[in-house]
């Protein structure tokens, strides 16, 4: 799955965290970047990363720059 998701190692901090939600609500709007890897939408992931500690803000900013566009 690492190569399918185009993941790479970093020097410090977590690169990927897998969280299992308590309810199904987060998966009402999902994506499947590679077969079998069902993920929250980019917007939900951005919100989750923004609220996460340590490198979450950095990851949220990267996701926003790479995948999310805001209409002005």
VMD Tcl script that builds the backbone (N, CA, C; Angstrom):
set m [mol new atoms 216]
animate dup $m
set s [atomselect $m all]
$s set {name element resname resid chain x y z} {
  {N N UNK 1 A 0.829 -1.189 0.000}
  {CA C UNK 1 A 0.000 0.000 0.000}
  {C C UNK 1 A 0.874 1.254 0.000}
  {N N UNK 2 A 2.077 1.191 0.594}
  {CA C UNK 2 A 2.965 2.349 0.642}
  {C C UNK 2 A 3.233 2.911 -0.746}
  {N N UNK 3 A 3.535 2.046 -1.704}
  {CA C UNK 3 A 3.822 2.537 -3.054}
  {C C UNK 3 A 2.549 3.009 -3.749}
  {N N UNK 4 A 1.423 2.356 -3.496}
  {CA C UNK 4 A 0.159 2.756 -4.125}
  {C C UNK 4 A -0.256 4.155 -3.706}
  {N N UNK 5 A 0.025 4.516 -2.456}
  {CA C UNK 5 A -0.345 5.835 -1.943}
  {C C UNK 5 A 0.763 6.860 -2.121}
  {N N UNK 6 A 1.888 6.451 -2.707}
  {CA C UNK 6 A 3.016 7.344 -2.948}
  {C C UNK 6 A 3.539 7.950 -1.643}
  {N N UNK 7 A 3.728 7.099 -0.637}
  {CA C UNK 7 A 4.226 7.536 0.664}
  {C C UNK 7 A 5.745 7.515 0.675}
  {N N UNK 8 A 6.335 8.348 1.522}
  {CA C UNK 8 A 7.783 8.349 1.672}
  {C C UNK 8 A 8.142 8.546 3.137}
  {N N UNK 9 A 9.338 8.087 3.531}
  {CA C UNK 9 A 9.789 8.236 4.905}
  {C C UNK 9 A 10.274 9.653 5.153}
  {N N UNK 10 A 10.150 10.085 6.415}
  {CA C UNK 10 A 10.645 11.396 6.827}
  {C C UNK 10 A 11.550 11.211 8.032}
  {N N UNK 11 A 12.255 12.258 8.381}
  {CA C UNK 11 A 13.216 12.168 9.468}
  {C C UNK 11 A 12.611 12.166 10.859}
  {N N UNK 12 A 11.483 12.854 11.056}
  {CA C UNK 12 A 10.889 12.905 12.393}
  {C C UNK 12 A 9.372 13.012 12.282}
  {N N UNK 13 A 8.704 12.677 13.355}
  {CA C UNK 13 A 7.247 12.764 13.395}
  {C C UNK 13 A 6.579 11.651 12.598}
  {N N UNK 14 A 5.271 11.614 12.691}
  {CA C UNK 14 A 4.521 10.592 11.972}
  {C C UNK 14 A 4.288 11.012 10.535}
  {N N UNK 15 A 4.286 10.040 9.666}
  {CA C UNK 15 A 4.033 10.295 8.261}
  {C C UNK 15 A 2.571 9.989 7.952}
  {N N UNK 16 A 2.074 8.873 8.473}
  {CA C UNK 16 A 0.700 8.456 8.239}
  {C C UNK 16 A 0.131 7.913 9.540}
  {N N UNK 17 A -1.075 8.325 9.864}
  {CA C UNK 17 A -1.784 7.807 11.024}
  {C C UNK 17 A -3.116 7.255 10.534}
  {N N UNK 18 A -3.438 6.040 10.916}
  {CA C UNK 18 A -4.719 5.441 10.557}
  {C C UNK 18 A -5.607 5.503 11.792}
  {N N UNK 19 A -6.782 6.118 11.646}
  {CA C UNK 19 A -7.726 6.255 12.748}
  {C C UNK 19 A -9.039 5.611 12.357}
  {N N UNK 20 A -9.574 4.792 13.236}
  {CA C UNK 20 A -10.875 4.177 12.989}
  {C C UNK 20 A -11.928 4.962 13.755}
  {N N UNK 21 A -12.887 5.569 13.055}
  {CA C UNK 21 A -13.901 6.385 13.730}
  {C C UNK 21 A -14.926 5.516 14.461}
  {N N UNK 22 A -15.606 6.123 15.433}
  {CA C UNK 22 A -16.624 5.412 16.203}
  {C C UNK 22 A -17.918 5.240 15.416}
  {N N UNK 23 A -18.213 6.172 14.531}
  {CA C UNK 23 A -19.442 6.095 13.749}
  {C C UNK 23 A -19.146 6.102 12.265}
  {N N UNK 24 A -20.187 5.953 11.460}
  {CA C UNK 24 A -20.024 5.919 10.008}
  {C C UNK 24 A -20.133 7.297 9.354}
  {N N UNK 25 A -20.468 8.328 10.102}
  {CA C UNK 25 A -20.705 9.652 9.529}
  {C C UNK 25 A -19.554 10.210 8.721}
  {N N UNK 26 A -18.324 9.967 9.156}
  {CA C UNK 26 A -17.166 10.487 8.433}
  {C C UNK 26 A -16.999 9.857 7.064}
  {N N UNK 27 A -17.599 8.704 6.866}
  {CA C UNK 27 A -17.433 8.003 5.601}
  {C C UNK 27 A -18.611 8.198 4.648}
  {N N UNK 28 A -19.404 9.220 4.883}
  {CA C UNK 28 A -20.489 9.541 3.962}
  {C C UNK 28 A -19.921 10.127 2.670}
  {N N UNK 29 A -18.755 10.751 2.736}
  {CA C UNK 29 A -18.092 11.366 1.587}
  {C C UNK 29 A -16.650 10.864 1.577}
  {N N UNK 30 A -16.413 9.747 0.901}
  {CA C UNK 30 A -15.093 9.118 0.942}
  {C C UNK 30 A -14.429 9.114 -0.431}
  {N N UNK 31 A -13.144 8.802 -0.423}
  {CA C UNK 31 A -12.392 8.586 -1.648}
  {C C UNK 31 A -11.679 7.243 -1.524}
  {N N UNK 32 A -11.279 6.673 -2.632}
  {CA C UNK 32 A -10.528 5.419 -2.642}
  {C C UNK 32 A -9.292 5.633 -3.532}
  {N N UNK 33 A -8.205 6.197 -2.952}
  {CA C UNK 33 A -7.024 6.536 -3.750}
  {C C UNK 33 A -6.346 5.327 -4.385}
  {N N UNK 34 A -6.530 4.176 -3.791}
  {CA C UNK 34 A -6.022 2.921 -4.337}
  {C C UNK 34 A -6.991 1.831 -3.898}
  {N N UNK 35 A -7.168 0.775 -4.671}
  {CA C UNK 35 A -8.137 -0.256 -4.306}
  {C C UNK 35 A -7.950 -0.772 -2.878}
  {N N UNK 36 A -9.026 -0.722 -2.106}
  {CA C UNK 36 A -9.003 -1.221 -0.737}
  {C C UNK 36 A -8.633 -0.200 0.319}
  {N N UNK 37 A -8.193 0.973 -0.067}
  {CA C UNK 37 A -7.825 2.027 0.896}
  {C C UNK 37 A -8.894 3.113 0.843}
  {N N UNK 38 A -9.921 2.973 1.657}
  {CA C UNK 38 A -11.011 3.940 1.688}
  {C C UNK 38 A -10.683 5.000 2.729}
  {N N UNK 39 A -10.722 6.258 2.314}
  {CA C UNK 39 A -10.288 7.371 3.164}
  {C C UNK 39 A -11.366 8.456 3.241}
  {N N UNK 40 A -11.255 9.288 4.245}
  {CA C UNK 40 A -12.141 10.444 4.328}
  {C C UNK 40 A -11.833 11.385 3.174}
  {N N UNK 41 A -12.781 12.251 2.890}
  {CA C UNK 41 A -12.602 13.217 1.806}
  {C C UNK 41 A -11.427 14.148 2.127}
  {N N UNK 42 A -10.845 14.773 1.112}
  {CA C UNK 42 A -9.756 15.719 1.367}
  {C C UNK 42 A -10.168 16.835 2.349}
  {N N UNK 43 A -11.411 17.300 2.260}
  {CA C UNK 43 A -11.856 18.364 3.164}
  {C C UNK 43 A -11.897 17.874 4.608}
  {N N UNK 44 A -12.460 16.681 4.844}
  {CA C UNK 44 A -12.504 16.129 6.202}
  {C C UNK 44 A -11.107 15.873 6.723}
  {N N UNK 45 A -10.244 15.352 5.858}
  {CA C UNK 45 A -8.867 15.092 6.268}
  {C C UNK 45 A -8.164 16.396 6.640}
  {N N UNK 46 A -8.397 17.447 5.868}
  {CA C UNK 46 A -7.819 18.763 6.182}
  {C C UNK 46 A -8.284 19.234 7.564}
  {N N UNK 47 A -9.573 19.109 7.838}
  {CA C UNK 47 A -10.101 19.536 9.140}
  {C C UNK 47 A -9.492 18.725 10.275}
  {N N UNK 48 A -9.377 17.419 10.084}
  {CA C UNK 48 A -8.784 16.560 11.110}
  {C C UNK 48 A -7.317 16.915 11.349}
  {N N UNK 49 A -6.573 17.129 10.282}
  {CA C UNK 49 A -5.160 17.482 10.420}
  {C C UNK 49 A -4.986 18.839 11.094}
  {N N UNK 50 A -5.862 19.789 10.772}
  {CA C UNK 50 A -5.777 21.121 11.372}
  {C C UNK 50 A -5.933 21.071 12.884}
  {N N UNK 51 A -6.729 20.101 13.358}
  {CA C UNK 51 A -6.972 19.968 14.796}
  {C C UNK 51 A -5.953 19.065 15.481}
  {N N UNK 52 A -5.125 18.375 14.705}
  {CA C UNK 52 A -4.149 17.445 15.273}
  {C C UNK 52 A -2.931 18.199 15.802}
  {N N UNK 53 A -2.245 17.596 16.721}
  {CA C UNK 53 A -1.044 18.203 17.276}
  {C C UNK 53 A 0.175 17.957 16.404}
  {N N UNK 54 A 1.306 18.372 16.896}
  {CA C UNK 54 A 2.612 18.203 16.269}
  {C C UNK 54 A 2.626 18.636 14.811}
  {N N UNK 55 A 2.744 17.715 13.891}
  {CA C UNK 55 A 2.909 18.074 12.480}
  {C C UNK 55 A 1.595 18.183 11.731}
  {N N UNK 56 A 0.460 18.132 12.447}
  {CA C UNK 56 A -0.845 18.199 11.807}
  {C C UNK 56 A -1.057 19.467 11.001}
  {N N UNK 57 A -0.688 20.601 11.562}
  {CA C UNK 57 A -0.850 21.882 10.857}
  {C C UNK 57 A -0.035 21.905 9.567}
  {N N UNK 58 A 1.184 21.404 9.641}
  {CA C UNK 58 A 2.049 21.356 8.459}
  {C C UNK 58 A 1.433 20.454 7.384}
  {N N UNK 59 A 0.922 19.299 7.795}
  {CA C UNK 59 A 0.299 18.379 6.845}
  {C C UNK 59 A -0.979 18.972 6.259}
  {N N UNK 60 A -1.766 19.669 7.085}
  {CA C UNK 60 A -2.994 20.312 6.609}
  {C C UNK 60 A -2.670 21.368 5.560}
  {N N UNK 61 A -1.657 22.144 5.804}
  {CA C UNK 61 A -1.254 23.182 4.856}
  {C C UNK 61 A -0.793 22.559 3.536}
  {N N UNK 62 A -0.028 21.475 3.633}
  {CA C UNK 62 A 0.430 20.783 2.426}
  {C C UNK 62 A -0.770 20.244 1.634}
  {N N UNK 63 A -1.720 19.608 2.325}
  {CA C UNK 63 A -2.911 19.092 1.667}
  {C C UNK 63 A -3.704 20.214 1.009}
  {N N UNK 64 A -3.852 21.326 1.695}
  {CA C UNK 64 A -4.585 22.470 1.132}
  {C C UNK 64 A -3.917 22.972 -0.140}
  {N N UNK 65 A -2.608 23.095 -0.111}
  {CA C UNK 65 A -1.877 23.585 -1.286}
  {C C UNK 65 A -1.909 22.607 -2.458}
  {N N UNK 66 A -1.903 21.317 -2.166}
  {CA C UNK 66 A -1.832 20.306 -3.224}
  {C C UNK 66 A -3.187 19.861 -3.755}
  {N N UNK 67 A -4.219 19.806 -2.905}
  {CA C UNK 67 A -5.473 19.182 -3.319}
  {C C UNK 67 A -6.726 20.049 -3.183}
  {N N UNK 68 A -6.686 21.070 -2.360}
  {CA C UNK 68 A -7.897 21.859 -2.106}
  {C C UNK 68 A -7.778 23.244 -2.725}
  {N N UNK 69 A -8.826 23.690 -3.324}
  {CA C UNK 69 A -8.849 25.056 -3.868}
  {C C UNK 69 A -10.053 25.779 -3.288}
  {N N UNK 70 A -9.854 26.986 -2.889}
  {CA C UNK 70 A -10.922 27.790 -2.303}
  {C C UNK 70 A -11.359 28.830 -3.326}
  {N N UNK 71 A -12.637 28.937 -3.535}
  {CA C UNK 71 A -13.144 29.970 -4.442}
  {C C UNK 71 A -13.078 31.316 -3.741}
  {N N UNK 72 A -12.665 32.333 -4.477}
  {CA C UNK 72 A -12.536 33.674 -3.903}
  {C C UNK 72 A -13.726 34.508 -4.248}
}
mol reanalyze $m
mol bondsrecalc $m
mol representation Tube
mol addrep $m
